[in-house]
Amino acid sequence: MSENRLSSGISGLDEVLCGGYVPHRAYLIRGGPGVGKTTLGMHFLTAGAINGERVLFITLAETVTQLKRTAEGLEFDLEGVSFLDLSPTPEFFTQIQTYDIFSPAEVEREPTTNRITEQLETLKPQRIFIDSMTQFRYLASDPFQFRKQVLSFLRFLVEQGATVLFTSESSQEAPDDDLQFMSDGVINLNFSNNERTLCISKFRGSDFQDGDHAIRLTRTGMQIFPRLVLQDSARDFNTELVSSGIPEIDELLHGGIERSTITIVSGPSGVGKSTLGLQFMKEAAGRGERSVIYIFEERKETLLRRAKGINIAVGAMQDKGTLSVVQVEPLYYTPDEFANLVRQEIEQKQARIVMIDSVSGYRLSLRGEDLISHLHRLCKYLQNMGVAVLLINEIETITGEFRVTEIGISYLADTIIFLRYLEMQGELRRAIGVLKKRMTDFEKTLREFEISRYGIKVGKPLTQLRGVLTGVPEMLGDEF
């Protein structure tokens, strides 16, 4: 649209609304108690006050003193916000009021309307937040009168040049379907299963991002984390090979892994999956590229110590800004919050390689949601941005039946590298191989894989063995 949008005061919500609120319209904020309706309204008003706009908070429930105390705890600056307090006073309880001829609605509606009109004529606000419109329902004699009065009231505010946000408290006894019809947009705030989400169900005259978007209420207000939109992330990029820096591994991969592809590194615990991923990042750092690792299980300090012991200077790479190691608490972030962390690394810090260590840890952050759909969306976004993705996937079996993954994500991979333990002459050894590579051909043999204090060492193809994938190979000749 040609009109300038009004910022909501929350960057994530502006993204969901494709730029912000359309001016001179009325928007309904609905949800149960404690979901953040008032907080969202405070963001809207303070954003306007910062821009020098005249803003008005009309409260029909909480007192101004209570609201200012709440705002102070959330570090909102209400210096430029005007208030109209229509909440019940203590005198209403102590004074006995009787209505002999007229109903309470008819008696109280007129002074309430006069106070609002006087405030609007004096201030001429450009932004108005009403908390909550449900209270007006009790000033109407019947549903028809309520609908007519609210519609007239909203039209009056908009024609005065204001953009209006108003809240409702929906319940089975007093549903707010009528308010949804009258508003130009409907923002739904939900809180269930210990997760907060936002969903736009109506937004006249504009596009918006549909679906549920994660919310987090913090000490400084509300944060919103939009879902990834794959159509908006497509970029032009040059397809190029990403070398591991180890000739034998590059031979297995016929040069390396490609930019904008997904590589699954699969194998049992302790076989060297993360170390192999770090090797690609070490080589990228030598070219001046930035990489990022998201670790879900291992402590950051443990990773740094372990990498140093095998001649991969992770600490030095962090100091130079070519590597970021992010320790993620799986049960703290929602999938949308984690995706937002990744987006910041890609779009603001230009990371070119992303490693998720591991898929099992990422799965915990979903809290019962579908792993495949979320991982698919995240990986496709990274592909669209020209990023090389490394997914560390742990399998439970040490030897025996060969499996690439146990959770059905192999279809995502452009390249699959697998690591296996081998038992040979009573000694536990490792092997590396490539199972799949969409972009180019690859070496079909397996090679021995060693990790020492000097780094990774890969041997010649194990052509004298058979049954390597079982974990208990047999020798075919005496030369081996």
N, C-alpha and C positions, 0 to 999 in steps of 0.2 A: 504494500500500500504506500501511497505517496505521503501520508501523514507521518509525522515524527512520533515514534513510540515513546511511551513513558516507562522508565525503568521501574521495576518492582522493588529495587533495592537488594535483590538476590540474583547474582549472576546466573546461577543454574536455572532459576525460574524464567528469567529473560530468554534464555536459550530455548526452554520448553515452549514459550509463547512466541518464538520466532522474532524476538526483538523487544518484547515488553507489552504493556497494555495499550490498546488503541484508545486515544484520548476521547473524552466526552462520552463515555459509556459507563454502564453500571455492571459490576461483577459480583457474583455471589460466592462467598467462601463458606463452604459447608463441611461439617464433620462433628464428631462427638467431643465430649469434654477432654481437654488436655492434649489435643492433637496439634495445636499451634496456630489457631485462627487469629488470635489477638497479636501474636508475635509477627505473623505475616503482614498484618495491617500496620504494625509499627514500622516494619521495614519500608513499606510503601510510603508512609508519611515522612519518615526521616530522610528518605532519598529525595523527596520533593523539597523539604526544608533546606537540605544541603545545596540544592540548585536555586535557592532563592524564591521558591514558590510559596504561596499561601496555602496552608494545610490545616484541616480541622478534624479533630477526633470527637465524635458524638458517642457518648457512652450512656447506655441505659441499664447497665448491670453493676459493674464495678465503679467505685468512686475514683475521682481523679488522683487522690492521694495513693490509693492502692495501685493504680496504673503506673504512676511515676516511680513508686517503689519497685515494681516489677521491672520497669524500663532501666532503672539504675542498676539492678542486678545483672541485666543483660548488656550493659554498657551502651544503651541507646542514648543519643543526645536529643532530648526533647525541647531544646531551647527555642526552636522556631515553630513548635507545634502548639496550636490553640486547642482548647478543650471546651466542650459543652456538656456539662454533667446533668443528665436527666435521670440518674439513678435515684431510687427511693431514699429519702432522708430518714434519720432516726425519729424525727418528729411524727412521721407518718404512722409509726407503731404506737407512740405514746398518746397521740391525739385521736379521739374517737370521731370518725367521719361517717355520716349517714347520708344516704341518697334516697329521699322520700319520693320524689316524682321522676327524676331522670336516672338513667343507668350510670354506673361509674365511668364507662367508656365515654359517654357524652359529656360528663362533667370534666374529665381530666384531659380529653383530647385537645380541646381548644387552647388551654395554657401551654401545653407541650408544643403544639403547632406554632403558637406565637413566639415562643422562645427560639425555636429553630429558625423561623423566618427572620427574626431580628438579628440573630447571629450571622446568617448568610448575607443579609443586606449590609451589615457592618464590615465583615471580613472579606466577602467575595472570594471564597476559597477556590483554589484550582484542584485540590485533592481533598476528598472527604472519605473518612472511614467510620462506618456505623457498626457498633457492637452492642447488642445485636438487634437485627430487624424483627426477631421473634417477639420482642416485647411489644411492638406495634400491634400484634395480633390481638392483644388484650384491650386495645383501645378501639376496637371495631365491634360493632354489635352482631355481625354475622360474617361468614366467609366471603360473601359477595362484596360487602362493604370494605373488608380488609383488602381484597384484591384491587378494588377500585382506588382506595386511598393510597396504597403502596405504589401502584402504577403511576398515579398522579404525582406522588411525592418524588419518585425517582426521575420522572420526566422534568419536574420543576428543578431538581438539582442539576441535571445535565444541561438544561437550557440556560442555567446560570453560568455555564462554562466550566463545570466541575467534572472530574473523573471520580467515580464513586466505587468503593469497595464496601460490601456489607456482609455480615455473617448471619448464619441461622443455626438454630439448635433443633435439628430434626429428631422426631420421635414418632412412635406409632400413634400416640394420641394427637400429635400436632405435626403432621408431615409438611415438608416444605416444597412439594411439587409445584405449587402455584408460584413460589418465588423463583424457581428454576425457569419457568416459562417467561417470567417478566424480565429476567436479567439478560444481558448481552453475552455473558460468559459465566461458566460454572467451574470452580476449582474445588475438587474434592480432596479432603485430607483424611487419611485413614490410619488407624493404629490397631494392628492385630498380630498375634504371634510374636510380640516384642519387636515388630518392625513397623516403621512409619513410612508411608508412601503418599505421593501426590498424583492425581490423575485429572486431566482436563476432559470434561465431557461436552463442553459447549464453548465456542469462541467465535462469535459472529464476525464476518468480514475478514477473516484471517485464517491462515493455516496454523497448525500447532503440532507438537510432537505427542502422539497418542501413547497409551500404555502407562504403566505404573513407574514412577520415578522415586528413587530412594530419598528420604528426608532424615536429617540428623539435627536435633535440637542441642545447641551447645551453650556455653557461657556467654557467647556473643550473639546469640540469636539463632536463626534457622539457616541450614545449608541444604541445598537441593542438588542431587546428582542425576542429571538426565541419562536416560538409556542411550546406548550407542546407536547412531543412525548411520547405517552403512552407505546409503546413497550420498551422504554429505562428505564422506571421507575419501572418496576416490581421488588419487593424485597421479600425475604423470611422473614416471621414474624410469631410470635406465636399469635393465636387467643385467646384473653383474655377479660374478662369482665371489664368494666370501671364503677365503682360504683359512685353513686351520693352523697354518705355519708348520705342520708336520708333513713331510713329503709322502709318507706311506698312507696317511689318512686321506690326503688329497688324491692319491692314486685310487684308493677305494671309491672315492666320490667323483672321479674324473674331473678333478679341479677344485672341488669344494661344494658348499651349499650356495644356492642362489639367493640374491636379494628378493624380498617380497615372497618368500616361501615359508612353509611351516615344516619344521623338522622335529620329529619325535625321537628322543634318545631313551631307549627302553632297556631295562635290565633289573636284576635283583638288587637288594640293598648292599651298598659298599663296593659295587663292582667298578665305579669310576664314572658314573653318568654326569654328575655335576662338574667333575674335573675336566671331562671332555668339553663341556659347554664353556667352562672358563678359558680353555685353550683358544677357542674361536674368539673370545673377547680380548684375550691377551694380544692376539695378532691384530685385531681391529684397533686396539689402543695404539699399536705401533704405527698405524696409518692415520692416527688422529681422530678416529671415530669414537663416538660415545655409545656405551652399552649400559644396560640396567638389568640387575638380577632381583627377582622377588622371591625371597626364601620364606617358606611357611613352617618348616619343621626345625631346621638347624638354626642355632644362634649365630648372629652376625660375627661375634668374636671367634666362635669356633671355625667358621668359614675362613676368616682372615688368617688364623693360625695354621689351619690345614693347607691353605693355598701357599702360604709362605714356605711351608715345609716341602713343597714340591716345585719350588722355583717359579711360582706365579705370583708376581708382586701386586696383589690386589690393593694393598694399602697405598702403594705409590700411584697406582692407576686412579684411585679415589682422589688423591691429593692433586693430581693433574686435571681432574674433571673428566676423564675418559671412561670412568666406570662409577655407577651408583649401585650400592648394595642396600636394598630395602627389606627390612625384616617385617613381615606381615603377621599380625595376630589373626588367625583364621576366623575365630568366632566374633571378632570385633567389627570387621567390615562386611557390608552387604556386597553382592556382585557389582551393583552400579557404583558404589563408592570405590571399590577396587579398580573398576574400569576408568573412573575419573583420575585416580592416581597415575594409571598408565598413560592416559591422554596428556596429562601435564608433562610427563617425561618426553613424549613424542612431539607434541605441538609447541612446547615452550623451550625444551632443552635439546631437541633434535636428536634423540637417541636413535641409533640405527640397528641395534640388536637388542632383543628382549628375551630373557630366559625366565620361565616360570618353574620354580623348583619347590614343590613338585605339583603335579596334577591332583594327587591325593589331598594335599594340603589345601589347594584351591577349592576342592570339592567341599571341604568343611565350611568354607565361608558362605556356601549357598544355602545352608540351613534347611536342607530338605528339598530345595528347588532343583529343577532339571539341569544337570551338569552339561549335557550336550549342547543345549540351546545357548546357554550363557558363554561357554567356551568357544562355540562356533562364532558367535557374534564378535567376541573379543579378538579372536584370531583373524577373522576376515577384515576387521577394522585395521589391524596391524598390517595385513597384507596390502590393503588399499593405500596405506601410508608409506609403502615401500620398505617396510621393516622386515628383517630376518627374525623369525620366531623360533625359539628352542623350547620345547615342552619336555620336561623331565618326567618320565613315567616309570614308576616302580612296579615290578611284578613280584608276586609272592614266592613263586617256585624258584629254587636255587638251581636244580638240575631236573632232568626228566622231560616231560612234555613241554614243547616249545610254544610260548605265547608272546605276541608282541605287546598287547594290552589286555587288560581284564575288564575294561569299562567301556569298550566300543567306541573309541575315538580315533582309530587308525585311519578312518576315511578322511579325516581332516588333513592328514600328513601328505606333503609333497615328497618328503624324504623320511625314511625310517632307518635309523641306525640302532643296532642292537648290540648289547654287551652280554657275554655269557661267562659263567664259571666253568672251568674244565678240571677234571680230576685225572692227572697223569702221573703214574708211578708213585702214588701216595702223596702227590703234591697238588695244592690248589692253585690253578692258574686261570688267566682270563683270555677271552677271545673277542674280537670285534668284527662286525660284518654289516653290510648294507642290504636291506630287504627290498627297498622300494625307492625309486627316484624318478619323478615325473618329467623333469626338465631335460635330463640327459641320460645316457647309459651309465652303468656303474660296474665295478669289479664284482664278480660273482663268488669269489673265494673269501675265506675267513683268514684273519691274521691274529697272531698273538699280541696281546695288549698288556703293557706293564706300566706301573706307576712307581717312580722312584724319587729320591730327593732332587734329582736333576730334571724331573718332569716326566712327560709321557714318552714312552718308547713303544713303537709298533714294529713287529717283525715281518718276515716274509710270509707269503701265502702258505697256509697249512695244507699243502696238497698231499702230504703223506698220511693224512688222517681221514677217517670216516666216522660218522656218528657224532660229529662235534656238537650238533644241536641237542643231543640227548644229555650232554654234560659229561658223558663217560666215553671218550673217543677210543677208537682202536687204531693201532699203527699198521700201516700197509707195507712198510719196508724197514730195513735195518738202518738206513742212512739217518733217519730222524733221531 
